[in-house]
């Protein structure tokens, strides 16, 4: 199934080079399973708690106590000037509740998303080796983006793709799209292309549970909005019990994808030979070379 772009998000050009840095066991697993490993976003959040979450400005609604708390920009955004007093009250509480609901859904829906990440750069990255690969036994598979797209054709799963948008989570709001396509500026060195699988079974399980929360927000329909405090903990325990796996494998055409492999610049000769031998055993005719990041300079 072809990779699907995400509206309003960027993708690499066909000839742009993408890199996947990994340890040798992960490389071997990819060859053996003939698949890419997609990590669950909830599992990734153990190392980056902000994975898939909103930024600080997205929680401005928590400071709203009544209409007088709206800034001029928020007043305009909610269309308050076009409404009478009664309609303004409904719009205020409906917007406040809806924003809190979707902020919490970001947290709940993380367990439904699985991602596979690539580094977009024309050149090999010195920063990515220590971050994602063993210093002496690391592997980097690199290819043009078009080859990655072609290699995922065998997949039956619906795969979305976008270049990650790096945001100042203190000052910049994150867009309303629920997909995990934003990260903090501290990670901008990753230049990440993110492939995303949204598991429909987990999504439906979360939707089913959260339907009760939505009903409690609007007990009599969209024109009957609760103005008292909503029990936001209503479904927390149930969502926490929704099962998810740490990751899943998505089939890939290995021969189409693995055409060039770089081995860690600190790797010894025997390890480079091992990578070549293992690759050949799995019928991969890749150009396998040691990284030259530690090559001797001209003097």
N, C-alpha and C positions, 0 to 999 in steps of 0.2 A: 504494500500500500504506500503511495507517495507521501512524503513529508508535507504537512499542511502548514502554511505560514499563519501567524497570528496577526489579526488586523492592528494597524498602527505600531507594529513592532518591526525592527530591522532584521534582515537576514544577510549572511555573507553573499558575495557575488560567487558565481559558479567557479571561478578560478582562484578564489581566496583559499589560502591554506589553513587547514584546521589540524590540531594536535590533540592527542589524548595521552597524557602522562600516567603511568601506572607501574606497579611493582610486577616482577616476573610472574608470580602466581596468578595475578589477574590477567596477564597476557596469555598465559597457558590456558586459563579457564575460558577466555574468549575464543581461542582456537578450538579447544575441545568441544565446547558447547555450540560453536558457530553462532554466537549470539553476543549482543551488547548487554551489559548489566545496568539496569535502571534502579537507582537508589530511591527509597521512599523518602519523601520530604520530611515527614515526622521523624524519621531516623536521623536524617541530616541535621535536624534542629538540635541534636545533642551536642554538636560542635559549633553550630551557629544558631542560637535561639531565635534570631530574627528571620530565619528562612521562611519565606512565604507570607510574612506578616506585613502589616501596615506601618507607616512612619508616624512620628509623634504628631505632626499637624493633622493627620487623619482622625485624631481623637479629640479635636476641638469641641465636638458636640457634648463631651462629658462636662464641660464648663457651663453649658447652657442650663440655666434654672428657669428662665422665662424669656419671652421675646426680646426684652430689653438687653439681653446678653449678646444678641447677634451683632456682629460687625456690619459695617455698610456693605462690604463685599458679600457676606453671608445673606444679608437681607435681599440683595439683588439676586443672588444665586437661587434662593428659595422662591423668588417671584412674589414677595410679600406686598409690594406696592400695588399689585393688581387685584388684591383680595380685600374683602371686608373683614371686620374684627373677628367674627366667628370662624371664617375660613382660615384666617391667619393662625388662630389658635390650633386648629386641626392640622394645618401644614407644619407648624412648629413641632408639635409632639410626634406627628408622623415621621418627620425628617429625623428628629432626635432618636426615635426608636429604631428606625430603619438603619441608620448609620451604626448604631450599637450592634444591631443584629448582624450586619454584614462584617463588622469588625470581629465579632466572635466566630462567624462562619469561616473566616480566614484561618483561625486556629483549628477549627474542627475539620476543615477540608484538607488540611495538610496530609492526613493519612491516606487520602485518595490519589495523591499525585506521586508519580515516579519520574525521576529525571536522569538523563545521561549527559555528561558535560564535556565540552571540547573547548580548547583554547584557540582563538582566532588570531593568527599572526603570520606574517610572511616569514618571520625568523624564529628560530628556536629560542626558548625563554630560559635564562639562567635561574629565574625566580621559581619557575614551575617544577624544576627537578626536585629540590628539597621539600617542596610543599606536597607533592603527590607521588613521589617515587623514592625507592630506596637509593641512597647516595651511590652505592656500588653495584646495585643490581636492578636499576630502573630501566623502563622501556618507554619510548614515545612512538606511537603510531601516528604517521602524518600523511595527509592526502588533500587533494583539492576538495572543496565542499561538494562539488558535483558528484564525486566518487562516493562520498558518504550518502548522498541522496539516493544514488543508484543502488548502493549496497543494502539499503533498507527496503528495497522493493519487495523482497520475500515476506516481509512482516505482515501479519493479518491485523495487528493492532493499529489503531488510529494514533499517529505520532504527530504532535505539534512541535514547532520549532521557532526560536527567536533568539536574537542576541540579547543578553541580559542588559537591563538598564540599571546603571549605578546611580544611587540617589543619596543625598544627604538626609538621613533619617531624622535629623533634628529640625531641619528647616523646610524640607521639600515634602509635600504630600505624595503618596503613591496613588496611581490611577485606580479606578474602581474595579478593573478586571481582576477576577479571583485567581487567575493563573499565576504560578510562582515565577515571575519574570523580572523581579526587582531584587537588588542586593545593595548593601551599604557601600559607600565609596571606598571603604577600607579594603574591599576585595576587587577594586577596579583593575589591578594588575592581572587578574585572571582572564580578562577579555573573553568572557565566557559565551559560547553558543550552547544553549540549553535545549535538548530534546525532551519532550514532555509526553508522558502517557497518563491519561486520566482514567483510572479504573472505574468502569460504570457500576459495578456491584457495590463497591465501597461508597461511591457517590450517592447511589440510591439509598443505601442504609443511613447515611448521614441526613439526606433529604427527608426521609421518613420520620426520623427522630425530631428534626428541627421544625417540621410542620406544626407540631404541638406548640413550640415556642412562638411561631408566627401567629397562630390562632390566639394565643394569650396576649399578643401585642395589639391585635385588631379583632376583638371578640365579636363585634357586630359588623365586620366588613371595613373597608378602607375609610369610610366616613365616621366610624365609631372608634376613636383612638383613645387609648388609656392615657390619662394624664398623671396617674400616680405611678409609683415605682414598680417596674416590672420585675418578676422573679427571674433574673438572668441565669440563675443556677439551676433552673428547672430541668435541663437536659444534660448538664455537664457529666453526671455519672454514667448515663447511657452512652453518650458519645465516646467516653473513655473506654468503654467496653467493645467498641466496634473494632473487629479484628483487622489487622493489616500485616503484611510481610515486610521485612527490612528491604527487600528489593525483588526484582523480577527480571527474567531474561527475555529479550526480544530478538528473534532470528535475524541474522544479517548474512549477506553474501561475503564471506571472508576473502575469497580470491579477488573480488572487486574492490574491497576496502583496503586490505593490507598489501600495499605495493612498496612502501618505504618504511623502514623502522630505524630509529636512532636508539643506541644503547647509551646508558649513563656515561658521562665523561670520565668518571672515576672507575669504570668497570675494568676488570683485568681481562687479559686475552682469552683465558679459558671460558669466561662468561659470554663474551662475544661469540665464540665458537659454539657454545651451547645454544644460544638464541638462534643461530643459523641452523643448527642441527634440528632443533625442535620445530622451527618454522618449516623446514623442508619435509619433516615427517608428517606434517599436517597439510602438505601440498601447497604451501605458500611460497611463491617465488618472489620474495620481497628483496629489495635492495637494503641490506642490513649493514650499518656502519656505526662505529663509535662516534659519539659527539666530539667535536673538535673545540669545545669551549675551553679546554685546558691545554690546547696546543701551544707550542713554544712560539713566542713572538720573534719577528725578524730583528736582528741586532746589527 
